[in-house]
Each structure stands twice: as structure tokens, then as C-alpha cells.
């Protein structure tokens, strides 16, 4: 193994080799089988990588070839990635939740030679891809059985064991694979990332957060997304830690209690659900418990901000922690010392709420195009509402020639060794995104404060102007409104219009409970037409939007019962809203809001 004078690895193969030696007998990935987690050690994992590398080589995979995979987070996913890197190939992950036509588009666009599929259901939808995609030679089934004549993951392990192939050492700047963007405004784009990009992230972010070989996480963020992949595959291997792999995100809370993670990586939606669930449960508790809960949070915040607490205030906080907060923390396994939020904006109210319960929560910011993170809050340097300070080796500039809704805002431009090589087969798009001096135009609006903390205020492409001349960045208000127990999803609209309106997907269980408690009859769409229900939402918009300017508030709104989802084509696999698709689908409802 050769480590450069800067203390960094040349490639991901060197990184794995080092961890194999240092952490050989330590657990790496835990897979749930028959109700229990079975753990694979670093040495066992590396041996499987060696075997699978030989298996891929038997299929003709060599330098520059693409190995695509359709799978949720599994040990086999990580094995296939590192086996591919050891042949100087590129690993291209996709989501199981994508449509077959999207899989085919990506397989064709990246010119994949081998496609790994998770189970027989995915196999049935992809078996004929080689007939339609010139580059594709093999479809390999990872788990399960099929009546079709196909090679399996186990077949390749066996072949590689019998015909070992020594690992090659990719150049630092060579591609390790691609992350395909969500495709909110069209076809997904292949973001080409290098070994250097990923290693920079591993060695810049996780030390700031204090991640060590003693840490364990619960991996449920999809590894087809850059945040999950860097945090819970490459970063994990670099640090010597371990991760339990979640089979079903619907059992996330139950799995937390079993795996007992010390670190937790999640998107804001998860923390929002924690906030909503706990505040909702508190409404059902006796007055003493409810009062103690909120008094405890108040004193925890004062303590965090450096205030000196008196005897009664200390007593209140101590009782709240022992009687209520401890029970909450035990539901998360009792070991959670640090939680990280990324991928989209997190409400400062939610961040402070989770933190003051006793879970240290840190928000970061980044894109696929910069290999995960550009900035992060970390122990000793945190400011709620911000996404933190630039990583060591990253420089952030604000291009004020791009106007935002706030005077100090501009487009965020980033520099560093984590900036992508470019977009696959899209030279013009790459040229638009990478500045002549190597900066990444993020497409996000924001500003830096006097101490170097970055604040995100919206997306350049999502921003629009009302016909009264005011700019609107919709995301911050949308995220805040979703903190209402009655609002599941929301989209603001007002391009070239006199005011904003909103499409609101109601949280139907909460709305129906409210109706029952208040003697209001009806269900589903019919219930949402009741004047008293509309009054409820009018009040929620006022309460949760109180910190925003009057022209940002929606003057009218439509209530919808059907959730926007991946299945109905309104969300991307990373749960981002496809605004243009939503606008088109609800075009008539939007128009009617301006004519009422």
C-alpha cells in the first residue's frame, strides 16, 4: 500500500487494503437474517471483494468498463463496487424504486457492460435489456432464483475464488463511477466522480464529526444517492466503523432499538417525522408531562446557549431528562451521540428540538456534483439555520450577479478536490456548470455570514418573480409549512402572478382525527371541502408562515388527499419534488385559485 505524502490514499482500493489490515476482525456490515443481524468482518468483506473481482473479470470486465447495479443497500452492493474498482472499472448504482424505462435509459447512457439486479422481480423487467442496449452483455441476479438461464452473484464468487485476479490500482484522478441525478427537470445526468473526489470527502468530513472505528450507524439512505454512499460505504470503510443495513425503512424506529447506532445519517424528512410524532404524542399526555416536556426543552436550549440556570430551572431540566427525554433516546437505541442531516434544507426549529432532546444534530450541504459535502456543522462549530462552514480544502464564493430574494444572496460557487470530473456525454452542460477556473456552480442561492457559516435560501431555477417585482425562493417557506401536523406536502406557485398560491397535500390521518374530535363529518376529498377544515389550514398557514414576508404567503390554496410519490411520478427517487410535472398535472387547480 502506498499513501501519498499528504496522508491520503491514491484510490479506494488502497483505502480498503489499509482498513482490511487495521480492522480485520472488526464488524463492517450487519445483515438481518431470520430476525437477527449477522455481521461480516472487514477481512471477510475484503475476501468477497477479491472473489467477486475474479468473477467480474470472467465476464470480460476490464479498465474503463461500467458495471451497473439495481439494488437497495446490501453487502453485495458494496462488494460489487469495490470489486469493480479493483478492475479499474466504474460502478453505476440505480434505485429499485425507479421505473424500468429509467433503468434502461441509464444502462444505455453509461454504456454498461454488466447489470447486477437485486431479485427475480427486477430481473423479469431487465432480462431483455441486452437485446436493446448494444453495450450490455450480462444481466446477473444477486439473490433469489429464476427459471431463466442467468448467472448469479454466487456463481461469480465461485468463479473468482477458483480463478483469482489481482487487484489493479486505479489512478487517483480516474473515474470510480457515476451518480445519476434525480432528474427533476428531465432525464437523469451522470455525474462522473473520481477516486480522489471520494477519498477527499472521507478524509475531510468524518474526522470533523469525530467518527472512529467504535462508531456504528444504521444504513438506510440509498447508496445510489451520494450522501448515503459516501457516509455509509466509503466513509465507513475509511474510519473502521460498522453499519446495520435496514431492510425496510418502515421499520426504522424498531431497527434503531436493535442496532443501537452511535451515529445516524438521515434526510430532513426523517427528523421532521420525529418532531411531528413527538409533538403529536405530547398533545395526548397529561398536563404535567406535557408541561415538563416543553419546560425541559426550554431549559436545554438556555443551557446550550451558555446561560446559567437557577436551582428550579436545573431541577426542571433534570426531571425532563430522566422522566421523558431518556425514554425517547432509548427508542433510538440509547447510544446515539451524533446525528447528521443532509440532502435538503432542515428547519432550524426541528434541528434545535432534536438537539435539545439530547441528540447532537449537525446539518451539512452538498451535491452529487461535489461528491457529497461542501460544508458541515460539527462539534465546536455549529450554527442552527446554517449548513455549516466549508470543509478544510473547500472554498465557497457567492456570485452576486445572480439575484436572490434577499439582497445578500447569490449563487453558491464551490472550489475543491471534491468537484466532479463532469457530466457524462454532456460537454455543454458541464461547461455551464464548471467555471473556467474550476469552480462548481451549484445552482443554489445563499450567503456567507461574517464567521464563514453558509446559509441556503433556495434554488436558482426554482426561484421566480411575482408580477409585483418581488423574488420568491419557495423552498424555505414550503419546508416550514410542512412542520404543521396537518400538512404532508406543499408546493408554492406564483410565476409572473400577482401573488402566491399553494397546492397542499393534507396529512389525512391527522385531518380526519381533527374532524372526528370536532364533530365534522366526511372523509377523503369530501372532508377537505368543508369550510371548517379550510379554516384549519388557513390558520396553520398563518402560524407556520409567521416569520416570512407577507408577499411570500399563499393567498389561496387547494387541498389534495392523494400523496405525491415516486409511483405517481411526482417525486424523484430521492423524494425531491418534480415541480414542472406537478404544475402540469394540477394546472387547472392552480388556475382556479387565481379566479376565485
N, C-alpha and C positions, 0 to 999 in steps of 0.2 A: 504494500500500500504506500502510495506517495501522497503526502499532504504538502501543499504549497507553503511558501514562506509566510503567506498571510494567514496561515492556520485554517485554510478552507480546503475542501476536497475538490478534486478535479472533476468528479462526476458522481452520480448516485450509486454506482457500483462500488466505488471506493468507500462511500459513506456506509453502505450496508456491510461491506467487509470489516470495517472498523467496529461497527456495532456488534457484529457476529462474534468478534474476538472479545470485546469488552463485556457483553451481556449474554453470553452463550446460553446459560441455563435460566435466564430470567424469562418470564412470560411476555409475549408480544400481543397476539390476538386471541380473544376468547370467543368461541362459537357455541351457541346454545344448542345442545343435542339432548333430546329426551328430558327437557326441563332443567338441565344443568349446564353450566358453562364449562367447556373443555378448552384448556389453554395450550397454545402452540408456543414453544420457546423460540428465541432468536436463532439458535442453531438448527432446530427443526424447520423453521421457516426458510432459512438460507439453503438447506439441503433440498427443499422442494423447489426453490428458485433454480438451483443447479439442474435438477432433473427436468423441470419444465422447459428450461432453456434448450436442453438437448432435444426435447420433443418438438419445440417450435422450429429448431434447425432442421429437423427431419421433414418438415413441411416446406422447406426452402426459404425460411425467413432469414434474411441477412441484412447487412448495413443499409439503412435508409428505408427498409420495408415498414409498412404500417400494420399493426395488429389492433383491430377494433374489438370492443367488448360491450355487450349489453347486459348489465347486471347491477343489482343492488350491492351494498358493501359486504364483501365476503373475503375470507382469507385467500380464496382462489383469485379474486380480483387483484390483490396485492402481489401474489406470486407471479401472475401473468405479466404485471407491469415490470417488475424487476428482471424477470426472465427476458423480456423484450429489450430492456435497456442493455443487458449483457450481450446482445447480438447487434448493438448499435442501431436498433430499430426504434420505432416510435409507437407509443401506446395511446389509443384513442378511445376514451370512455364515453358511453351513452347511458341514458336513463331508461329503466324498464318502463316508465310511465309515458314515454314518447310514443307517437304513432308509428306504424310500420313504414309509412311513406317518409317520415323524418329519419328513421334509421337508414333507409335506403339512400336518401339524399346524402347523409354524412358518409356512409360507406363509399359511395361513388365519388363524392367531393374529395375525400382524403386519399382515394385510391388504395383502399385496404386490401391486403393480400390474404389475411386470415380474419375471420369473425368468430369470436367466442360468445356463446349465448348461454344465459343462466339456466334455463329449464325447457322442458318439452313444449310448453305453450309458446315461448318466444321462438323456439326452433321452427315450429309449424309456420310461423309468419315470415321466416327468413330463409327457409330451405332453398327457395328458388332464386335467391339473390345472385348466386354465381352465374346463372343464366342471363341475368340482366345487367350485371356490373362486370365489365371486362377484366378489371384488376383482381377480382375476388376469386380465389382458388379453393378455399376451405371454409366450411362452417363447422365449428367444434362445440359440442354440447358439454357444459360444465357439470351439471348434476341431473339426476333422473335418467330415465331410459326412453328409447324411441324405437319404433318398428323400422325406422329409416336406417339406411346404411350410412352412419356418420361416425367420425372419430369423437372420442370423449376426452375430457380433461385427464382422467385416469390412464387412458391409452397413451397420452403424450408423456405423462410422468414415467410410465413403464419404459417407453421407448428411450427417453432421455437417460434413465437410470442405466439402461443397457448400452447406450451409445453416448457417453458423456461428451460435452462440448465445453471447452474452457471459455470463461467469460472474457469478452473484449472490453477495452477501456475507451468509451466514447470521449471525444474532445469536449472540453468544458463548454464551449460555445455552440455545440451541435444540438439539434432538437431532441428532447426527451419525449415529445408528444404534442398533442393539441388538446385544448379545452374548447369545445364548441359553445359559443354564446347562446343565450336563451332564445334569440330570435323574436324579440318583442315587436320589431318593425320590419320583419321579412325573414328570409332564410337565415339559419344559423351561420355564424362566421367562425372559421377555425383559427383560434389564437395559438400561434406556434411559440412554445416555451422551451428554453434551453436547460441543460443540466445546471449551468451557472445560475440561471434565474431561480430555480427551486432551492438550490443549496444556500443562496444568499438569504432567501426567506427563512429557511430553517435556522440559520445561524444568527439572524437579526432579531426575529420576533420572539421565539420561545425563551431565550435567555432573559429577555426583558420581563417576561411573565414568570420567570423562575421555575420553568418546567425541568424536572430531573427524572432519573430512572425510577424513582419511587412514586411517580405520579401515574394515575390511571384515569382514563376517560371512558365515556360511553359514546361510541361512534354511531351517530345516526344521520349526520349531514351527508348527503350523497357525494360520493367520491368523484362523480362526473362533474361536480362543481369544484372550482379551485380552492375555495375556503376549506371544505371538508377534506379534500385530498392533501393539501399542504399540512393542515393541522393534525390529521389523524392517520396519515400514512407516512409521508416523508418526515415530517417534524417529529412524529412519534419514534420512528426508527433512529433518527439522529440523536434523540435525547435518551433513548433506552427505556422509555415508558411502555405502558400497555393499554389496550383498549378492548372493552367488551363490545361486540358487534350486535346491534339491535336488529332483530328480525322484522319487527312490526312497530312503526312509530306510534301506533295507537296504544302500545303498552309501555311507553317511555317512562312514565312515573313509576310503574311497578319494577321495571328493569333497574332504575336508579337505586332502588332499595336493595336489589340483589348484588349489583356490581360494585356499589359504594364508591363511585368515582371521586377523585380529589380535584379533577379539572373537568370542565364542561364547556363545549363549544356549541353554540346554537345561533339561530337567526332570531330577530326581534319577535316574530310571531310566537315563538315558544315562551319568551319572557312575558309577552302581553297576556298569554293564556294563564300563566302563573298569577299575574296581577289580577286578572278578571276572576279567576277561580277563587282566590283567597279573599278578595274584597266581597265577592258574592256570598261566600260561606260566612263571612263575618256578619252579614245582614241577618243571618238566621240564628246567630249566637245570642245568649243572654246579654243584657245591657252591660254587666260588669266586665265580661270577657271582651266585648266589642270596644268598650271604653279603654280597657287596659291595652288592647292591641294597638289602637291608634295613639294613645299616650306614649306607649313604648317606642313606636316609630318616631314620634316627635322628639323624644329624648335621645334616641340613637342618632338622629340627624344632628342635633345640637352637639353631641359628643364628637361626632365625625368632623364637625366644623370647628372643633377646638374650644368650644365653650366649657366652662366649669359648671358641673351640675351640683345642685344642693342635695341635702340628705334625702328629701322626699322624691326629688327627681331621679336620683340614683336608685332609690328603692323601687320606684315605678319601672325603671328600665330593667333592673334585676328580675323583678317579678314577671315582666313581659317576656323576658328571655327564657326564664325557667318554665313558665306555665304554657306559653303559646309558641314563641319562636323556635324553641328546641324541638317541639313536635313537628313543626313544619320542616326544619332541617333534617330530621330523622327520616322524613318521607323521601328526601333526596339522597339517602344513604348515610347521612351523618358525618361524612368525611369531606364534603365539598368545601374547598378553601378558595377556589377561584373559578369564575365563570367569564366567558368571553362572548361578546355579541358582534356579529359582522354580517355582511351581505346587503343590508339596507338600514335605513335610519331607525334608531331606537329612541323612544320617548324619554326625555330626562326624568319625568315623573316615575316611569316604570323602573329606570335604572336606579334611582335613589331608593325606591320602595324595596326592590330585591336586595340591594346592598345593605339597607338598614335592618333587614331581617337577619342578616348575618352571612350573606353570600357575597363575597367581594366580586363585583361585576365590572368588567372593563370592556369598553367599546373600541373597535378598530374600524379601519376603512381601507378598501382596495377594490381592485377589479381583476377579472381574468387576465386582462392585458398587462397587469403588473405582477402576476404570479401570486396574488392573494392580498398582501397588506402593503400599504404605503405609510399609514400612521397607526398608532395604537396608544391608548391609555394603559398605564401599567403601574404597579406598586410604587408609590413615591412620586408619581406624575400622572394625576388624573383630574379631569375637569368634566363634570357632568354636563351634557349638552354638546360637548365637543367629541370628535373622533380621535383625539389624542395628538401627540407630536409626531413628526416624521421619524421613521426608523433611522438608526445610525447608517449613514451612507446614502440616504434618500434626501433629495432637495425638492421642496414644493414652492412653486411660484403661482401667483394669481394674475391671470390675463384680464385686466380690467377693460380691455376693448370689447369684451363680451359682456353686455349689460345683464344685470340681475335685478330681482325685485327689491334688493337692498343696495344702497349706494356703495357699500364697501365690497360687494360681491363681484366675482368674475369667474372665468373658467379656471379650474384647477389644472395645472400642468406639472407633471412629476418627472424627476430625473433619478436614475439609479441603476444598479446592476440587475434589478428585477424586472426591467421593462422588456416586453415581448420582442421576439425577432421580427414579428409582423403577422399579418393575416394571410392564411393560405390561399394562394391563387387570386388575391385581391390587391394588386400593387397600388391601384389608385386609392383604395380605402386606407391602405397602410400609409400612403403618403399624406393623406388628410389627417391621420391620427398621430403620426410620429413627426415632430418638428425637425427642421434641418439640423438642429444641434442635439437631437436625440431625446427630446422631451416627449412625454406622453400626454396628449390632450385627452383628459378623462371624460369630457362631456358632462362633468358635474360642476355645479355652481357652489361657491363657498368663499370663505375668507379666513385669514390667519389673525389671531389676536396678538397683543404685544409680547406675550410669552411664548408664541410659536404653536399654540393649540389651533387645530383646524376645525372649522365649523362648516358642515354641509347644509346648503339651503335649497337644493333642488337639482333637477336635470336641465341642461341647456335645451334639449329637444322637447322636454315636457313643458317648458315654460311658454306661456302665451300672454298676449296683451289684450286687456279689455278695451272696448272702443272708447272708454274714457281716458285711455292712455296709461293706465296702471299695469305693471307687470305682475303676473301671477306665477308662482312656483307651487304647484298644488300639493306635492308630496308631504311637506311638514304638517299642513292642516289635516290632510287625509289620515296620516298616522296618528295624530292626536284624537281625531274624532273616533277612530277605531278603539279607543280606550273605553268608550261607552259600552256597557254590558249589552245594549240593545243593537249596536251597530257591528255587523260582522265584516262587511267590506264597503268601501265608498270610493267614488270617483268624481272629482270636480270637473266642470266643463264651463268654458266661457270665452273661447277664442273669438275675438272680434265681436263680442256681445256686450251689452251694457252692464251685465253683472254675471256672477257665477250661479250655476245651479248644480245639483248633486244627484247622482244615482246612488242609492243606498240599499245594500243587501242587508235585510234585517236578520238579527240573531233570533230566529223563530222560537226556539225553546224559551228564551228569556221573555220575548214579547207575549207568547201565549200564557206564561206564568203571570205576567203583569195583568193581562186581560182577565184571567181567572180570579186573581186577587181583587180586581176592581169591578167585577160583575159585568164584563164586556163579552158578548157572545161572538162567535165566529172563529175561523181558523184559516191558515194559509193566506192567499191573496185577498180573500174577502175581509179578513180581520184587518189587514193593512189599509183598507179603505175607510175604516172607522175614524171619525173626526177626533175622538179622544186619543186614538193611537197616533194620529198625525200630530196632535198636540204634544204627546210624549216626546216624539222625535224632534219637534221644534225646540222643546226645552233642552234636550240633550245637545243639539247643535249649538245652542246658546251657551250652555255651561262649559262644554269641552272646547269651544272655539273662542272663549273669552279673551285669550291672550293674543288673538290675531286681529288685524285691521278690519274695519267694517266692510271695505270693498272686497276682502277675501272671502267673506262669509257667503254661503249659497243663499240666494233669496227665495228659492223654491227647490223642491226635491221630489223625486219619485221613489217609492218604496217597493222593493223587489223581494220575493220569497226564495227564489232559486239561487243557490250559491254559485259564484263564479269559480270555475275549476279547470284543471288540466283537461279533464274528459270533455267538457263542452267547448274547449278551445279558447277560453278567455284568460287563462293563466299559462305561463311558461312552466317547464319542469321545475324551475327554481322559485315558483309561486309569484313571479312578477306579473303585473297586470299588462295585458296586451291592449293598450289604450285605444289604438286605432280600430281594433276588432270590436271592442266594447262600444265605442262611439257608433260604429256602423250598425251593430246589432240592435242598439237602443235608440237609433236615430229618431224615430217617431216620438218616443217618450221624451227625448231631450227637446225636440221642437215644441211639444205640447207644454213644456214647463215655461216657455217664453210667451206662450199665447194665453195662459190662464190669467 
